Amino acid sequence: MATPSTNGSKYSNQPPSSLPIDQKLAIANSANQNLTSNQSSSAHKPIGAWKSFISGGFGGICAVLVGQPFDLTKTRLQTASPGQYSGTLDLVRKTFAKDGLIGFYRGMSSPLIGVTPMFAVSFWGYAMGKNLVYSFTPNRSSKDLSYSQFALAGGFSALPTTLIAAPIERVKVLLQVDGQNPGQQKYSGSIDCVKQVYKQGGIKSIYKGSLATVIRDGPGSAAYFVAYEAAKRSLTPTGSDPSKLNLSAICAAGGFAGIAMWSIAIPPDVIKSRLQSAPEGTYNGALDCLRKTISQDGPKALFKGFGPAMWRAVPANAATFLGVELALTGLNKIA
């Protein structure tokens, strides 16, 4: 016995060519709607750049407030003359004896004022980088990016960030090393520093060390964002959404991202700090600085400040991504 049709249509057993025109149109329309629905559900929704911009700025402020003492210690170790400090603890003791606790926050005004646009542009650039990956892979079956694609997006973020980061880092480094020798303080603050630097060498001097900044932040940002995404995936329970991680997991992933970045960024950071703090004419560029650093102090000089950088990496970047994720959560609720 034949099984009766379940759709109740008197045309169900007829071949398509024998169906009335209105039935053919109905079937075609239904198929088109199903196709459109499937395409809409699988299409990637562009990442909100303005949300990434705002949340990145907030995360950067959190990073500076937490990481400034470590950053100052790192920079002073990298730029100190041979024998000035016996190590990190000696530098900490001398800084505290001379300036007290507030001495560890010297030079913070420059990054704090500039950190909002700098980190905002970094996270905006990362979002735009991911959107570019999506735009060049329109037929992808999943919205999840591979780690190599995360790396490309992270590396891309360093390009626009350098336009803001280089002059901010230049002023920050000068202020951090200024006055570490008694009676040799040159600048009264960030504005005075900018005025003097511009007077000495113009806009070129303001952007001194830009190439070294790109060399540091290109690979560094790639490692930074890949490590964060990998840690988030690893810490996400099976079947759960990585964006719903608890605060401790976000901090852990952020700390891991910081370690990943600074594990490869210290050598170019040493070159950048020395270039940006040296008097005009000391070096002819990044390569000249590299040659002279190795010639005068040996290869180990390229890893000066590694300890403070690692100590800073976990708390500062945990604070960064915690601030970013909290800001994104708040923005998603209101817009």
Secondary structure, 3 states (H helix, E strand, C coil): CCCCCCCCCCCCCCCHHHCCHHHHHHHHHHHHHHHHHHHHHHCCCCCCHHHHHHHHHHHHHHHHHHHHHHHHHHHHHHHCCCCCCCCHHHHHHHHHHHHCHHHHHCCCHHHHHHHHHHHHHHHHHHHHHHHHHHHHCCCCCCCCCCHHHHHHHHHHHHHHHHHHHHHHHHHHHHHHHCCCCCCCCCCCCHHHHHHHHHHHHHHHHHCCCHHHHHHHHHHHHHHHHHHHHHHHHHHCCCCCCHHHCCHHHHHHHHHHHHHHHHHHHHHHHHHHHHHHHCCCCCCCCHHHHHHHHHHHHCHHHHHCCHHHHHHHHHHHHHHHHHHHHHHHHHHHHHC
